[in-house]
Amino acid sequence: MRCRFFALLIALSCTASASLPARQTPALEPGLQARIALAQSMEQLPQARQGAWKDWDEEAGIDERVQAQYLEALKAWRQEDYPAVVLALVPALKTVPDYPACLHLLGHAQFRLRRHEQCVLLLQRLLRVAPQLVGRTRHLGHSLGQLGRTAEALAHYDLVLAAEPGDLQARRGRAVAHWRAGHAERALADLSKVVQLDPEQGQAWLLRATIWYDMEELEKARVAVGRARNLRPRDPEPAFLLARILLELGEEEKARTMEQIFKTLELERSVLRPLEGQLLIDPWNLDLLTRLVRAHQSSGDRPAAMRVLSRLGRAAQRVGDKQVLAWVAEQQEQNPFR
């Protein structure tokens, strides 16, 4: 979502609390909440007629019939509780079929949950009823790409960028699609614009390096992957690629050193990946969050550990777990990166 859209909703939430009755969501055991959310059928949601919301404008605010549910979903989104987003918005879309704000946020929640087919379904429905919002649907292109529907992804990115030429995430996504389609030069053209406008885009530098490596332009690849390593020091992929480049350049000792760095980073990622995946559907799980904190601490990634500690503190406060709260406070006190 664009910042302007969020700003409107934050302002709306400040006024809504005084005029709307408090809504209490039934307390569900986290695993059960996720199962209920993932069982929701997006295909069976009622549909509005084509173009029904073609005049919808975010500046008008959120329809009062779904306002409370939308704000509940928005709060859950900020807390990274994507199952709760689904549980709030499905009833809203039954009340007001295909309401653009709800379809948009629900589609993005499905993307975060890695349910790409559901994301495609919802965002295509959004464009069916509100085609003027195409500039906000880059995640449709991302999900099409994840599903291997490269030609469709490319066509959609073209539409998004025609409406929002400054959307660097869409441009980087199109570069990935071009590369998968075998259009290396087109991919490099998009990536060049991305890093020109935002030199901190580590993934863009990594993809540039990968393409140049495939084209056997090793010196260009080496420079680009070096930028990616600096921007993403805990990502094993730049280390792996750099090790291969160094080996082909005949710098065998440096290549072996980088290969060991890659193996260490890949081992760290193998611990983090399943925890992060489980937290997508069980975001308040104290054990998972604690293990994730410890994993970041073990790897020496203190900023990441602090971010998860903050999240763990909110989760512990939610259930009143004083022991976990005390541990969080102790860890935060010891951490010099507060």
TADA-V354539 format. One record per residue. N is the residue number from 1. RES is the residue in three letters. OMEGA is omega in radians with two decimals (none if undefined). Layout:
# TADA-V354539
n:N res:RES omega:OMEGA
n:N res:RES omega:OMEGA
This chain:
# TADA-V354539
n:1 res:MET omega:3.12
n:2 res:ARG omega:-3.11
n:3 res:CYS omega:-3.11
n:4 res:ARG omega:-3.13
n:5 res:PHE omega:3.12
n:6 res:PHE omega:-3.13
n:7 res:ALA omega:3.10
n:8 res:LEU omega:-3.06
n:9 res:LEU omega:3.08
n:10 res:ILE omega:3.11
n:11 res:ALA omega:-3.14
n:12 res:LEU omega:-3.11
n:13 res:SER omega:-3.14
n:14 res:CYS omega:-3.13
n:15 res:THR omega:-3.06
n:16 res:ALA omega:-3.05
n:17 res:SER omega:-3.11
n:18 res:ALA omega:-3.02
n:19 res:SER omega:-3.08
n:20 res:LEU omega:3.06
n:21 res:PRO omega:3.13
n:22 res:ALA omega:3.12
n:23 res:ARG omega:3.11
n:24 res:GLN omega:3.06
n:25 res:THR omega:3.13
n:26 res:PRO omega:-3.14
n:27 res:ALA omega:3.14
n:28 res:LEU omega:3.00
n:29 res:GLU omega:-2.97
n:30 res:PRO omega:3.13
n:31 res:GLY omega:3.12
n:32 res:LEU omega:3.12
n:33 res:GLN omega:-3.14
n:34 res:ALA omega:-3.13
n:35 res:ARG omega:3.11
n:36 res:ILE omega:-3.11
n:37 res:ALA omega:-3.08
n:38 res:LEU omega:3.12
n:39 res:ALA omega:-3.12
n:40 res:GLN omega:-3.12
n:41 res:SER omega:3.09
n:42 res:MET omega:-3.12
n:43 res:GLU omega:-3.05
n:44 res:GLN omega:3.08
n:45 res:LEU omega:-3.14
n:46 res:PRO omega:-3.10
n:47 res:GLN omega:2.98
n:48 res:ALA omega:3.13
n:49 res:ARG omega:3.12
n:50 res:GLN omega:3.14
n:51 res:GLY omega:-3.05
n:52 res:ALA omega:-3.07
n:53 res:TRP omega:-3.08
n:54 res:LYS omega:3.11
n:55 res:ASP omega:-3.11
n:56 res:TRP omega:-3.11
n:57 res:ASP omega:-3.11
n:58 res:GLU omega:-3.11
n:59 res:GLU omega:3.14
n:60 res:ALA omega:-3.13
n:61 res:GLY omega:-3.09
n:62 res:ILE omega:3.11
n:63 res:ASP omega:-3.06
n:64 res:GLU omega:3.13
n:65 res:ARG omega:-3.12
n:66 res:VAL omega:-3.04
n:67 res:GLN omega:-3.10
n:68 res:ALA omega:-3.14
n:69 res:GLN omega:3.14
n:70 res:TYR omega:-3.14
n:71 res:LEU omega:3.06
n:72 res:GLU omega:3.13
n:73 res:ALA omega:-3.14
n:74 res:LEU omega:3.08
n:75 res:LYS omega:3.13
n:76 res:ALA omega:3.11
n:77 res:TRP omega:-3.12
n:78 res:ARG omega:3.12
n:79 res:GLN omega:-3.12
n:80 res:GLU omega:3.11
n:81 res:ASP omega:-3.03
n:82 res:TYR omega:3.01
n:83 res:PRO omega:3.12
n:84 res:ALA omega:3.05
n:85 res:VAL omega:-3.14
n:86 res:VAL omega:-3.09
n:87 res:LEU omega:3.12
n:88 res:ALA omega:-2.97
n:89 res:LEU omega:3.12
n:90 res:VAL omega:3.06
n:91 res:PRO omega:3.13
n:92 res:ALA omega:-3.12
n:93 res:LEU omega:2.99
n:94 res:LYS omega:3.11
n:95 res:THR omega:3.13
n:96 res:VAL omega:-3.04
n:97 res:PRO omega:3.04
n:98 res:ASP omega:3.13
n:99 res:TYR omega:-2.95
n:100 res:PRO omega:-3.10
n:101 res:ALA omega:-3.13
n:102 res:CYS omega:3.11
n:103 res:LEU omega:-3.10
n:104 res:HIS omega:-3.10
n:105 res:LEU omega:3.13
n:106 res:LEU omega:3.08
n:107 res:GLY omega:3.12
n:108 res:HIS omega:3.09
n:109 res:ALA omega:3.11
n:110 res:GLN omega:3.07
n:111 res:PHE omega:3.13
n:112 res:ARG omega:3.12
n:113 res:LEU omega:3.14
n:114 res:ARG omega:3.09
n:115 res:ARG omega:-2.95
n:116 res:HIS omega:3.10
n:117 res:GLU omega:3.12
n:118 res:GLN omega:3.08
n:119 res:CYS omega:3.13
n:120 res:VAL omega:-3.13
n:121 res:LEU omega:-3.05
n:122 res:LEU omega:-3.10
n:123 res:LEU omega:3.00
n:124 res:GLN omega:3.05
n:125 res:ARG omega:3.10
n:126 res:LEU omega:-3.12
n:127 res:LEU omega:3.10
n:128 res:ARG omega:-3.08
n:129 res:VAL omega:-3.10
n:130 res:ALA omega:-3.06
n:131 res:PRO omega:-3.14
n:132 res:GLN omega:-3.11
n:133 res:LEU omega:-3.06
n:134 res:VAL omega:-3.13
n:135 res:GLY omega:-3.12
n:136 res:ARG omega:-3.03
n:137 res:THR omega:3.13
n:138 res:ARG omega:-3.14
n:139 res:HIS omega:3.02
n:140 res:LEU omega:3.07
n:141 res:GLY omega:3.12
n:142 res:HIS omega:-3.10
n:143 res:SER omega:3.07
n:144 res:LEU omega:3.10
n:145 res:GLY omega:3.12
n:146 res:GLN omega:3.14
n:147 res:LEU omega:3.13
n:148 res:GLY omega:-3.13
n:149 res:ARG omega:-2.94
n:150 res:THR omega:-3.12
n:151 res:ALA omega:3.11
n:152 res:GLU omega:3.12
n:153 res:ALA omega:3.13
n:154 res:LEU omega:-3.14
n:155 res:ALA omega:-3.12
n:156 res:HIS omega:3.09
n:157 res:TYR omega:3.10
n:158 res:ASP omega:3.14
n:159 res:LEU omega:-3.14
n:160 res:VAL omega:-3.08
n:161 res:LEU omega:3.02
n:162 res:ALA omega:3.13
n:163 res:ALA omega:-3.08
n:164 res:GLU omega:-3.08
n:165 res:PRO omega:3.13
n:166 res:GLY omega:-3.12
n:167 res:ASP omega:-3.05
n:168 res:LEU omega:3.10
n:169 res:GLN omega:3.07
n:170 res:ALA omega:-3.14
n:171 res:ARG omega:3.09
n:172 res:ARG omega:3.08
n:173 res:GLY omega:3.11
n:174 res:ARG omega:3.09
n:175 res:ALA omega:3.09
n:176 res:VAL omega:-3.13
n:177 res:ALA omega:3.09
n:178 res:HIS omega:-3.14
n:179 res:TRP omega:3.13
n:180 res:ARG omega:3.14
n:181 res:ALA omega:3.13
n:182 res:GLY omega:-3.13
n:183 res:HIS omega:-3.02
n:184 res:ALA omega:-3.09
n:185 res:GLU omega:3.10
n:186 res:ARG omega:3.10
n:187 res:ALA omega:-3.13
n:188 res:LEU omega:3.11
n:189 res:ALA omega:3.10
n:190 res:ASP omega:-3.10
n:191 res:LEU omega:3.09
n:192 res:SER omega:3.13
n:193 res:LYS omega:-3.14
n:194 res:VAL omega:-3.06
n:195 res:VAL omega:3.05
n:196 res:GLN omega:-3.11
n:197 res:LEU omega:3.12
n:198 res:ASP omega:-3.10
n:199 res:PRO omega:-3.12
n:200 res:GLU omega:-3.11
n:201 res:GLN omega:-3.08
n:202 res:GLY omega:-3.13
n:203 res:GLN omega:3.10
n:204 res:ALA omega:3.09
n:205 res:TRP omega:3.13
n:206 res:LEU omega:3.14
n:207 res:LEU omega:3.06
n:208 res:ARG omega:-3.14
n:209 res:ALA omega:-3.13
n:210 res:THR omega:-3.13
n:211 res:ILE omega:3.12
n:212 res:TRP omega:3.07
n:213 res:TYR omega:3.11
n:214 res:ASP omega:3.14
n:215 res:MET omega:3.12
n:216 res:GLU omega:3.01
n:217 res:GLU omega:-2.91
n:218 res:LEU omega:-3.13
n:219 res:GLU omega:3.06
n:220 res:LYS omega:3.14
n:221 res:ALA omega:-3.12
n:222 res:ARG omega:3.13
n:223 res:VAL omega:-3.10
n:224 res:ALA omega:-3.12
n:225 res:VAL omega:3.04
n:226 res:GLY omega:3.06
n:227 res:ARG omega:3.13
n:228 res:ALA omega:3.12
n:229 res:ARG omega:3.14
n:230 res:ASN omega:-3.10
n:231 res:LEU omega:-3.09
n:232 res:ARG omega:-3.01
n:233 res:PRO omega:-3.11
n:234 res:ARG omega:3.13
n:235 res:ASP omega:-3.12
n:236 res:PRO omega:-3.03
n:237 res:GLU omega:3.07
n:238 res:PRO omega:3.12
n:239 res:ALA omega:3.12
n:240 res:PHE omega:-3.12
n:241 res:LEU omega:3.14
n:242 res:LEU omega:3.10
n:243 res:ALA omega:3.13
n:244 res:ARG omega:-3.14
n:245 res:ILE omega:-3.14
n:246 res:LEU omega:3.13
n:247 res:LEU omega:-3.12
n:248 res:GLU omega:3.08
n:249 res:LEU omega:3.10
n:250 res:GLY omega:3.14
n:251 res:GLU omega:-2.93
n:252 res:GLU omega:-3.12
n:253 res:GLU omega:3.09
n:254 res:LYS omega:3.13
n:255 res:ALA omega:3.13
n:256 res:ARG omega:3.11
n:257 res:THR omega:-3.13
n:258 res:MET omega:3.10
n:259 res:GLU omega:3.10
n:260 res:GLN omega:3.06
n:261 res:ILE omega:3.11
n:262 res:PHE omega:-3.10
n:263 res:LYS omega:3.10
n:264 res:THR omega:-3.14
n:265 res:LEU omega:-3.14
n:266 res:GLU omega:3.08
n:267 res:LEU omega:3.10
n:268 res:GLU omega:-3.13
n:269 res:ARG omega:-3.13
n:270 res:SER omega:3.06
n:271 res:VAL omega:-3.07
n:272 res:LEU omega:-2.98
n:273 res:ARG omega:-3.14
n:274 res:PRO omega:3.11
n:275 res:LEU omega:3.13
n:276 res:GLU omega:3.11
n:277 res:GLY omega:3.12
n:278 res:GLN omega:-3.12
n:279 res:LEU omega:3.06
n:280 res:LEU omega:-3.10
n:281 res:ILE omega:3.11
n:282 res:ASP omega:-2.89
n:283 res:PRO omega:-3.10
n:284 res:TRP omega:-3.06
n:285 res:ASN omega:-3.06
n:286 res:LEU omega:-3.13
n:287 res:ASP omega:-3.14
n:288 res:LEU omega:-3.14
n:289 res:LEU omega:3.11
n:290 res:THR omega:3.13
n:291 res:ARG omega:3.12
n:292 res:LEU omega:3.05
n:293 res:VAL omega:-3.10
n:294 res:ARG omega:3.12
n:295 res:ALA omega:3.10
n:296 res:HIS omega:3.11
n:297 res:GLN omega:-3.13
n:298 res:SER omega:-3.13
n:299 res:SER omega:-3.12
n:300 res:GLY omega:-3.13
n:301 res:ASP omega:-3.04
n:302 res:ARG omega:3.08
n:303 res:PRO omega:3.11
n:304 res:ALA omega:3.11
n:305 res:ALA omega:3.14
n:306 res:MET omega:3.12
n:307 res:ARG omega:-3.13
n:308 res:VAL omega:3.07
n:309 res:LEU omega:3.11
n:310 res:SER omega:3.11
n:311 res:ARG omega:3.10
n:312 res:LEU omega:3.11
n:313 res:GLY omega:3.11
n:314 res:ARG omega:-3.14
n:315 res:ALA omega:3.13
n:316 res:ALA omega:3.12
n:317 res:GLN omega:-3.13
n:318 res:ARG omega:-3.11
n:319 res:VAL omega:3.10
n:320 res:GLY omega:3.14
n:321 res:ASP omega:-3.05
n:322 res:LYS omega:-3.13
n:323 res:GLN omega:3.12
n:324 res:VAL omega:3.11
n:325 res:LEU omega:3.12
n:326 res:ALA omega:3.12
n:327 res:TRP omega:3.11
n:328 res:VAL omega:-3.13
n:329 res:ALA omega:3.13
n:330 res:GLU omega:-3.14
n:331 res:GLN omega:3.14
n:332 res:GLN omega:3.13
n:333 res:GLU omega:-3.10
n:334 res:GLN omega:-2.99
n:335 res:ASN omega:-3.11
n:336 res:PRO omega:-3.11
n:337 res:PHE omega:-3.13
n:338 res:ARG omega:none
